[in-house]
Amino acid sequence: MQTLLLNPDSWGDLMIDANGNIAVADSPYSLAQDVCCAIRTFTGDLWYYQQIGIPYYGVIFGEKPNLTIVRDYLEKAALSVPRVVKAKATIFTFVNREITGQVVVTDINGVTNGVNF
C-alpha cells in the first residue's frame, strides 16, 4: 500500500521524487507514516471526522496524565489505521511533561514495525 510521502523534518510538507512528481512511500514505511499521523491527530482536527484523534486537550495536555490511559489512546489510534491488526505502545520516559516511547504495530501480513514518539 502507498501513501503520500511527508517530509520527516517538517511533517506537513509533501516530498517530490527525482522526476518532480509528488513522492509516495511504500510499505513498510507507508504504514509507519500512517500510524505516526494517527497518533499525532488531535480530536476535532479532521474536518469531516471530528471524533477521530487523541483528546490531547483536556485529557493529556495541562494535566499529569495517567500513562495507562495515554498508552491506550496511542494503541487505539494505531489500530484505526487500515491494515494494522495489532498495536502495543510502550512509554520509555515521562520527564518534564515530555513523553517518549514507541508503538509497535503488526499489519495484516504479520509484518511488525516500530514507530517512535
C-alpha positions as CSV (number, residue, x, y, z in Angstrom):
1,M,0.0,0.0,0.0
2,Q,1.2,3.5,-0.7
3,T,0.8,6.9,0.9
4,L,2.0,10.4,0.1
5,L,5.5,10.8,1.4
6,L,5.7,13.5,4.1
7,N,8.9,15.4,4.9
8,P,10.1,13.8,8.2
9,D,11.6,17.2,9.3
10,S,8.5,19.3,8.9
11,W,5.9,16.6,8.9
12,G,3.5,18.6,6.9
13,D,5.3,19.2,3.6
14,L,5.0,16.8,0.7
15,M,8.1,15.5,-0.9
16,I,8.9,15.3,-4.6
17,D,10.7,12.4,-6.4
18,A,13.6,12.6,-8.8
19,N,11.2,13.3,-11.7
20,G,9.5,16.2,-9.9
21,N,6.3,14.3,-9.1
22,I,4.7,14.1,-5.7
23,A,6.6,11.3,-3.9
24,V,4.9,8.3,-2.4
25,A,6.0,5.9,0.3
26,D,5.6,2.1,0.0
27,S,5.2,-0.5,2.8
28,P,6.5,-0.8,5.4
29,Y,7.4,2.9,5.6
30,S,3.9,3.9,4.4
31,L,2.3,2.0,7.3
32,A,4.6,3.5,9.8
33,Q,4.0,7.0,8.5
34,D,0.2,6.5,8.6
35,V,0.5,5.3,12.2
36,C,2.5,8.4,13.1
37,C,-0.2,10.6,11.5
38,A,-2.8,8.8,13.5
39,I,-1.1,9.3,16.9
40,R,-0.4,13.0,16.0
41,T,-4.0,13.7,15.2
42,F,-5.9,15.7,17.8
43,T,-9.6,15.0,18.4
44,G,-11.5,17.5,16.3
45,D,-8.7,18.2,13.8
46,L,-10.2,16.3,10.9
47,W,-13.0,18.4,9.4
48,Y,-15.3,15.6,8.4
49,Y,-14.3,13.2,11.1
50,Q,-14.3,15.3,14.3
51,Q,-14.4,12.2,16.6
52,I,-11.2,10.8,15.3
53,G,-7.9,11.5,17.1
54,I,-6.5,11.6,20.5
55,P,-8.0,14.0,23.1
56,Y,-4.8,15.8,23.8
57,Y,-6.6,19.0,25.0
58,G,-8.3,18.4,28.3
59,V,-7.1,14.9,28.9
60,I,-3.4,14.9,28.3
61,F,-2.0,18.4,27.9
62,G,-2.1,20.6,31.0
63,E,-2.5,17.5,33.3
64,K,-0.4,14.9,34.8
65,P,-1.8,12.2,32.5
66,N,-2.4,8.6,33.6
67,L,0.2,6.8,31.4
68,T,-2.0,3.8,31.1
69,I,-4.7,6.0,29.5
70,V,-2.1,7.6,27.2
71,R,-0.9,4.2,26.1
72,D,-4.5,3.1,25.4
73,Y,-5.1,6.2,23.3
74,L,-1.9,5.6,21.3
75,E,-2.8,2.0,20.6
76,K,-6.4,2.8,19.7
77,A,-5.1,5.5,17.2
78,A,-2.6,3.0,15.7
79,L,-5.4,0.4,15.3
80,S,-7.5,2.9,13.4
81,V,-5.0,2.7,10.5
82,P,-6.1,0.3,7.8
83,R,-4.1,-2.9,7.7
84,V,-3.0,-2.6,11.3
85,V,-4.2,-5.6,13.3
86,K,-2.1,-5.3,16.5
87,A,-0.6,-2.3,18.3
88,K,1.5,-2.2,21.5
89,A,2.6,1.1,23.0
90,T,5.5,1.4,25.4
91,I,6.3,4.6,27.2
92,F,10.0,5.0,27.8
93,T,10.2,8.2,29.7
94,F,8.0,10.9,31.2
95,V,10.2,13.8,32.2
96,N,9.3,17.5,32.4
97,R,5.9,16.8,30.8
98,E,7.5,15.1,27.8
99,I,6.7,11.6,27.0
100,T,8.8,9.4,24.8
101,G,8.2,5.9,23.6
102,Q,7.3,3.5,20.8
103,V,4.3,2.0,19.2
104,V,4.9,-1.4,17.7
105,V,2.4,-2.4,15.1
106,T,1.7,-5.6,13.2
107,D,0.0,-5.5,9.8
108,I,-2.4,-8.0,8.1
109,N,0.7,-9.8,6.6
110,G,2.3,-10.3,10.0
111,V,5.0,-7.6,9.4
112,T,6.0,-5.8,12.6
113,N,7.2,-2.2,12.6
114,G,8.1,0.2,15.4
115,V,7.1,3.9,15.4
116,N,8.9,6.2,17.9
117,F,7.3,9.2,19.5
